[in-house]
Amino acid sequence: MTVQYPPSYDPQKRRYSVSSESIDPLKLKDIKVKSIPKSEKVGALIKQTMKGNVLFKHLDEAELHEVIDSMDELDLPPSQTVIKQGDHLDQNHMYLIQEGELDVYYGSDIVATLTPGCSFGEIALMYGCPRTATIKTKTQCKLWVLDRNTFRRILMEESMRKRKLYESVLAKVPIFKSLLPYERSKVADALETVTFTDKQVIIQQGSTDTNKFYIIEKGEVICTKQDDLDSPSVFSLSLKAGDYFGELALLKNMPRQANVIAQGNVKCLTIDREHFTQVTGPCEEILRRNMGNYKTYEELIQALVQEKKAKTEIIKKPQTDFHVDFVDLPANRDEMVKYIIQNESEYVFNLTQLSGYKEAITQNAVSLKVSPEQVSKIFCNVTEILHLHQNFSKYLVQVENCDEPELGPLYSELAPKLNVYEVFANQYPESWKARKECSAHIEWTDFLMACHKEAGESLDTLLEHVYFRVFQIVALLEHLSELTDSLHFDKNLLAIALRKIETILHKIDK
């Protein structure tokens, strides 16, 4: 199974940001899954290919067989176009190659050749977006096809079931009870399944490999301890489905405190420190929330804080757990968005951050399939277009009384109906024409999609921390500001919160 790229092609230069339309979970049950018999050899080939694909790697044996049984066979002659770049018509299938080779075209250039064992079409299958490349058969080919409805019924229904299960399990773990529902959902999505056989040592006492935390989904384990290396292991306790182990080592990065051994076949959920920190924030934050229930964690927190101070030279910030009413800030997420749009819009829609944005686009104009002249025309009226967005956003909040979740959809729905862009198009025809021309190139639209996604995530991150992690917001926002791409002016949202919260912290500190 190989993907052969021409020497001139660099697949790392491409990045995509896509999203799928929502689907009613109740309707998934109405989708009928067909079953098409296959030989044992063919089933094994498809299974081997699917196991190497990120979309299917978490499926168990029963789920894999259900997907395999539902796949159709497709025989194609040479020079046959299977999918076409930008096409919406055939967005409902992905393909696995059993025999033959296919060429991948980006524009008129061949950028890769797919051989038996490869798959393609996953992005459109998952998100229902336009095809990102054209793929033609190079030789006679035999493919196996999975349609989108079947995929969503089997995989997404299972994903939702597992998420609910994992969230309920996480809620029972004492040190994670303080996680917000949003955080618990993120951790649940990041959990991976791992299996162990009878008598297999999962964790060894004294080990410094402290990267993972485990929750038992099926089976049972026993924990044993030794006073020293020469003494025998002594039974400590047994753990079963729903129990967990390894959490202190994960959070504190301390040596393992016991041996954990599988009793029979065991299936566990696991998450490593890197992913855990990405979705929940610094580990000492989780420990700090639980100080009331776990007094011993206070020492761990202090050790973590001291360890961080020793490794980094940062400005000391107040570490007190504050319990105050923030009259200076709105009371919830929706009101915060409205507040920003109504009262801080001149700061949010600031032009100072756009110089780097324009420079980056100009430097990459060739790869984005646009000309520097087009970029200049677009940015020559950027002040006017930003004020257009600003004023219409104010209109939605003040006149339509729009809540935050409705802001994006309502903006898209009402802007054309109210001819919001008509004035801009009439006053600045050259700039408007350049925008329309650039929008015809998928490279340009992919780039903008990525920008919008990152901008949205920065807002989400801001609002999460404004209301639920106030006591460490200053240090955290400074860190986020460093990580936020300077090309996106939405990082000013972080500065707004930073400014307000620093004022509050200074008042409390005095």
Secondary structure, DSSP 8 states (H G I E B T S, - for coil): --EE--TT--GGG-----------HHHHTTS--------HHHHHHHHHHHHTSTTTTT--HHHHHHHHHT-EEEEE-TT-EEE-TT-STT-SEEEEEEES-EEEEETTEEEEEE-TT-EE-HHHHHH----SSEEEESS-EEEEEEEHHHHIIIIIHHHHHHHHHHHHHHHHSGGGTTS-HHHHHHHHHH-EEEEE-TT-EEE-TT-----EEEEEEEEEEEEEE-SSTTS--EEEEEEETT-EE-HHHHHH-----SEEEEEEEEEEEEEEHHHHHHHH--HHHHHHHTTTT-TTHHHHHHHHHHHHHHH---------------TTS-SSHHHHHHHHHHHSHHHHT-STTHHHHHHHHHHTTTTTT--HHHHHHHHTTHHHHHHHHHHHHHHHHHTS---HHHHHHHHHHHHHHTTTTHHHHHH-HHHHHHHHHHTT-HHHHHHHHHHHHHHHHHHHHHHHHHHH-GGGHHHHHHHHHHHS-TT-GGGHHHHHHHHHHHHHHHHHH-
